């Protein structure tokens, strides 16, 4: 019996109703704690040793969190079905992402820039937000919402489609490793390189698919900003054409796609000081644009789910669910 589609539906309902559980019960939080502890025992010198240790951390951790899930096939159908719903939900997150964006928008609309900075730094970005102006902060939130649509939603579900729960959890571990170690400073330069390159490879197709879905969502279900004006560079160009002009703006080979798609649809200039500018002709982001981006991400996610459900319904193929 093909339970992949019912499991997906159950996991989505769980996410919609309850969001994410506390960190002490969340496998992704456990992944983060394991990565942190392993990193504390890294070699203190030698680029090759650091690289090898980082690679071993990534490979072994991914196997540790994915292979035990194969045992679900050996337990009775009903417990396996319920556990699969809960575990699949733990591999992705959408509701909390959008709620966080909403909290930041409300803080900015209330004039509480300090709280908005703290929320953004705690939940969404790794950059220092303490000195960001309102427009920069709004841009950072829009960027994070767009990028995390891939990292936290479309990618894990695509890997669930391809390799069941083990695939989804292996992706989440590698993605978490990249988020924690994938920097170009100090020991991270070589210790996190394997995780960063694996994450780039795994997100290569999902990021491009997600970017196209963002443009499709914005085109067939217009997301109009309250501040959008004709002639401001917002929607004057073909969004798809603009996307290809901005895809390489970021250091990441994938992030520029979804961020560029959001910038194209919303008509925004997205900038990270000293790193990149996307859509230089767009207007500075404002709090209302965060709400527009939330709607855009939600509708893009819906299109993705319709695509995924269509594939599952037509093929009936399960890979280790």
C-alpha positions as CSV (number, residue, x, y, z in Angstrom):
1,X,0.0,0.0,0.0
2,X,1.4,3.4,-1.0
3,X,1.5,5.5,2.1
4,X,3.8,8.2,0.9
5,X,1.1,10.7,0.0
6,X,-0.9,10.2,3.3
7,X,2.3,10.6,5.3
8,X,3.1,13.8,3.5
9,X,-0.4,15.1,4.1
10,X,-0.2,14.2,7.8
11,X,3.2,15.9,8.2
12,X,1.9,19.0,6.6
13,X,-1.2,19.1,8.8
14,X,1.1,18.6,11.9
15,X,3.2,21.6,10.7
16,X,0.2,23.7,10.1
17,X,-1.4,23.0,13.5
18,X,1.6,22.8,15.8
19,X,4.7,24.0,14.0
20,X,7.9,22.8,15.5
21,X,8.3,21.1,18.9
22,X,10.7,22.4,21.6
23,X,14.4,21.9,20.8
24,X,14.8,19.2,23.4
25,X,12.4,17.0,21.3
26,X,13.6,18.1,17.8
27,X,16.0,15.9,15.8
28,X,17.5,19.0,14.0
29,X,18.4,20.5,17.4
30,X,20.0,17.2,18.3
31,X,22.0,17.4,15.0
32,X,23.2,20.9,16.0
33,X,24.3,19.7,19.4
34,X,26.2,16.8,17.9
35,X,27.9,19.0,15.3
36,X,28.9,21.5,18.0
37,X,30.4,18.8,20.3
38,X,32.3,17.1,17.5
39,X,33.6,20.4,16.3
40,X,35.1,21.1,19.8
41,X,37.4,18.1,19.2
42,X,38.6,19.1,15.8
43,X,42.4,19.0,15.0
44,X,44.1,22.2,16.0
45,X,46.4,22.4,13.0
46,X,46.8,21.1,9.5
47,X,44.4,22.0,6.6
48,X,44.2,18.4,5.4
49,X,43.4,17.1,8.9
50,X,40.7,19.7,9.3
51,X,39.2,18.9,5.9
52,X,39.3,15.2,6.6
53,X,37.8,15.6,10.1
54,X,35.0,17.8,8.7
55,X,34.2,15.3,6.0
56,X,34.1,12.5,8.5
57,X,31.8,14.5,10.8
58,X,29.4,15.2,7.9
59,X,29.3,11.6,6.5
60,X,29.1,9.8,9.8
61,X,26.5,12.2,11.2
62,X,24.3,11.9,8.1
63,X,24.5,8.1,8.4
64,X,23.8,8.2,12.1
65,X,20.6,10.2,11.7
66,X,19.4,8.4,8.5
67,X,20.2,4.7,8.6
68,X,18.2,3.9,11.8
69,X,15.1,5.1,10.0
70,X,15.2,2.1,7.8
71,X,14.0,0.1,10.8
72,X,10.6,1.7,10.4
73,X,10.0,-0.9,7.7
74,X,10.3,-3.7,10.2
75,X,7.6,-2.6,12.6
76,X,3.7,-2.9,12.2
77,X,2.1,-0.6,9.6
78,X,0.1,1.6,12.0
79,X,3.0,2.6,14.3
80,X,5.3,3.0,11.3
81,X,2.7,5.3,9.7
82,X,2.3,7.5,12.7
83,X,6.1,7.7,13.4
84,X,6.7,8.5,9.7
85,X,4.3,11.4,9.9
86,X,6.0,12.8,13.0
87,X,9.5,12.2,11.7
88,X,8.8,13.7,8.2
89,X,7.5,16.8,9.9
90,X,10.8,17.1,11.9
91,X,12.7,17.2,8.6
92,X,11.0,20.4,7.3
93,X,9.6,23.6,8.7
94,X,7.4,26.2,7.0
95,X,4.8,27.4,9.5
96,X,7.4,28.6,12.1
97,X,9.4,30.3,9.3
98,X,6.4,32.3,8.2
99,X,5.3,33.1,11.8
100,X,8.7,34.4,12.5
101,X,8.6,36.6,9.5
102,X,5.2,37.9,10.7
103,X,6.6,38.6,14.2
104,X,9.4,40.7,12.8
105,X,7.0,42.6,10.5
106,X,4.8,43.4,13.5
107,X,7.8,44.6,15.5
108,X,8.9,46.9,12.7
109,X,5.4,48.2,12.1
110,X,5.3,49.1,15.8
111,X,8.6,51.0,15.6
112,X,10.4,48.4,17.7
113,X,13.6,48.1,15.7
114,X,15.6,46.6,18.5
115,X,13.2,43.7,19.0
116,X,13.1,43.1,15.2
117,X,16.9,43.0,15.1
118,X,17.0,40.4,17.9
119,X,14.3,38.2,16.4
120,X,16.0,38.3,13.0
121,X,19.4,37.4,14.5
122,X,18.0,34.7,16.7
123,X,15.8,33.0,14.1
124,X,16.8,33.8,10.6
125,X,20.3,35.1,9.8
126,X,23.9,34.6,11.0
127,X,25.0,38.2,10.2
128,X,25.3,40.9,12.8
129,X,22.0,42.7,12.9
130,X,22.8,45.2,15.7
131,X,23.6,48.1,13.3
132,X,21.2,47.3,10.4
133,X,18.9,50.0,9.3
134,X,15.2,49.2,8.9
135,X,15.4,48.7,5.1
136,X,18.5,46.5,5.5
137,X,16.7,44.4,8.2
138,X,13.6,44.1,6.0
139,X,15.9,43.0,3.1
140,X,17.6,40.4,5.3
141,X,14.2,38.9,6.4
142,X,13.0,38.8,2.7
143,X,16.3,37.1,1.7
144,X,16.0,34.5,4.5
145,X,12.4,33.7,3.9
146,X,13.2,33.1,0.2
147,X,16.4,31.1,0.8
148,X,14.8,29.0,3.6
149,X,12.0,28.0,1.4
150,X,14.6,25.8,-0.3
151,X,16.6,24.8,2.8
152,X,13.8,24.1,5.2
153,X,11.0,23.0,2.9
154,X,11.4,22.1,-0.8
155,X,14.8,20.3,-0.4
156,X,13.9,18.0,2.5
157,X,10.6,17.0,0.8
158,X,12.3,16.4,-2.5
159,X,14.8,14.1,-0.8
160,X,11.9,12.4,0.9
161,X,10.4,11.8,-2.5
162,X,13.7,10.4,-3.8
163,X,15.0,8.4,-0.7
164,X,12.3,8.4,1.9
165,X,12.9,9.5,5.5
166,X,16.6,8.5,5.4
167,X,17.1,10.9,2.5
168,X,15.2,13.8,4.2
169,X,17.2,13.4,7.4
170,X,20.6,13.0,5.6
171,X,19.9,16.2,3.8
172,X,18.9,18.0,7.1
173,X,22.1,16.9,8.8
174,X,24.3,18.1,5.9
175,X,22.3,21.3,5.6
176,X,22.7,21.9,9.4
177,X,26.4,21.2,9.2
178,X,26.8,23.8,6.4
179,X,24.8,26.3,8.4
180,X,27.1,25.8,11.4
181,X,30.5,25.2,9.8
182,X,30.3,26.5,6.2
183,X,32.2,29.7,6.7
184,X,35.4,31.0,5.2
185,X,37.1,32.1,8.3
186,X,39.6,30.4,10.7
187,X,39.2,26.6,11.0
188,X,35.8,26.7,9.3
189,X,37.6,27.4,6.0
190,X,38.7,23.8,5.7
191,X,36.8,22.0,8.5
192,X,33.5,23.1,7.0
193,X,34.4,22.8,3.3
194,X,33.0,19.3,2.8
195,X,29.7,20.1,4.4
196,X,29.4,23.3,2.4
197,X,30.2,21.6,-0.9
198,X,27.8,18.8,-0.2
199,X,25.0,21.3,0.6
200,X,25.7,23.2,-2.6
201,X,25.4,20.0,-4.6
202,X,22.2,18.8,-2.8
203,X,20.5,22.2,-3.2
204,X,21.5,22.7,-6.8
205,X,18.3,21.5,-8.4
206,X,15.9,22.3,-5.5
207,X,17.1,25.9,-5.4
208,X,16.5,26.4,-9.1
209,X,13.1,24.7,-9.0
210,X,12.1,26.8,-6.0
211,X,13.1,30.0,-7.8
212,X,11.0,29.1,-10.8
213,X,8.0,28.3,-8.5
214,X,8.5,31.7,-6.8
215,X,8.3,33.5,-10.1
216,X,5.3,31.3,-11.2
217,X,3.5,32.1,-7.9
218,X,4.1,35.8,-8.3
219,X,3.1,35.8,-11.9
220,X,-0.2,33.8,-11.8
221,X,-1.1,35.0,-8.3
222,X,0.2,38.6,-8.1
223,X,1.8,39.7,-4.9
224,X,1.4,43.5,-4.9
225,X,3.3,45.6,-2.4
226,X,1.4,48.5,-0.9
227,X,4.3,50.7,-1.9
228,X,4.9,49.4,-5.4
229,X,5.0,52.2,-8.0
230,X,5.2,52.1,-11.7
231,X,8.6,53.0,-13.0
232,X,10.6,52.1,-9.8
233,X,12.2,49.0,-11.4
234,X,9.8,46.7,-9.5
235,X,8.0,44.8,-12.2
236,X,9.1,46.6,-15.3
237,X,11.4,43.7,-16.5
238,X,10.6,40.1,-17.1
239,X,11.2,38.4,-13.7
240,X,12.7,35.3,-15.3
241,X,15.1,37.4,-17.4
242,X,16.1,39.4,-14.3
243,X,16.6,36.2,-12.3
244,X,19.3,35.0,-14.7
245,X,21.1,38.4,-14.3
246,X,21.3,38.1,-10.5
247,X,21.8,34.4,-9.9
248,X,25.5,34.7,-9.4
249,X,25.4,37.8,-7.1
250,X,25.9,35.7,-3.9
251,X,28.9,33.6,-3.0
252,X,26.6,30.6,-2.7
253,X,25.8,29.0,-6.0
254,X,22.2,28.5,-4.9
255,X,21.0,31.3,-2.6
256,X,21.0,33.9,-5.4
257,X,18.3,32.0,-7.3
258,X,15.6,32.2,-4.7
259,X,16.6,35.6,-3.4
260,X,16.8,36.9,-6.9
261,X,13.3,35.5,-7.7
262,X,11.8,37.2,-4.7
263,X,13.6,40.5,-5.6
264,X,12.2,40.2,-9.1
265,X,8.6,39.6,-8.1
266,X,8.6,42.1,-5.3
267,X,10.7,44.7,-7.0
268,X,13.2,45.1,-4.2
269,X,16.8,46.0,-3.9
270,X,18.4,43.3,-1.6
271,X,21.8,44.1,-0.3
272,X,24.2,42.6,2.2
273,X,26.9,45.1,3.1
274,X,30.2,44.3,1.5
275,X,28.9,41.1,-0.1
276,X,26.3,41.5,-2.8
277,X,23.5,43.6,-4.3
278,X,20.5,42.0,-6.0
279,X,18.3,44.1,-8.3
280,X,20.1,47.4,-7.9
281,X,17.3,49.2,-9.7
282,X,14.7,48.0,-7.1
283,X,13.4,50.1,-4.2
284,X,14.5,49.6,-0.6
285,X,12.5,47.0,1.3
286,X,9.9,48.2,3.9
287,X,8.0,46.2,6.6
288,X,5.0,45.7,4.3
289,X,7.3,43.9,1.9
290,X,8.0,41.2,4.6
291,X,4.2,40.5,4.6
292,X,4.2,40.4,0.8
293,X,7.1,37.9,0.9
294,X,5.3,35.7,3.4
295,X,2.4,35.5,1.0
296,X,4.7,34.8,-1.9
297,X,6.5,32.0,0.0
298,X,3.2,30.5,1.1
299,X,1.9,30.4,-2.5
300,X,5.2,29.1,-3.8
301,X,5.1,26.3,-1.2
302,X,1.5,25.5,-2.3
303,X,2.6,25.2,-5.9
304,X,5.5,22.9,-4.9
305,X,3.1,20.7,-2.9
306,X,0.8,20.4,-5.8
307,X,3.7,19.4,-8.0
308,X,4.9,16.9,-5.4
309,X,1.4,15.4,-4.9
310,X,1.0,15.1,-8.6
311,X,4.3,13.2,-8.9
312,X,3.4,10.9,-6.0
313,X,-0.2,10.3,-7.3
314,X,1.0,9.5,-10.9
315,X,3.9,7.3,-10.1
316,X,2.9,5.6,-6.9
317,X,6.6,5.1,-6.2
318,X,7.9,5.0,-2.6
319,X,11.6,5.0,-1.8
320,X,11.8,3.9,1.8
321,X,9.0,5.9,3.4
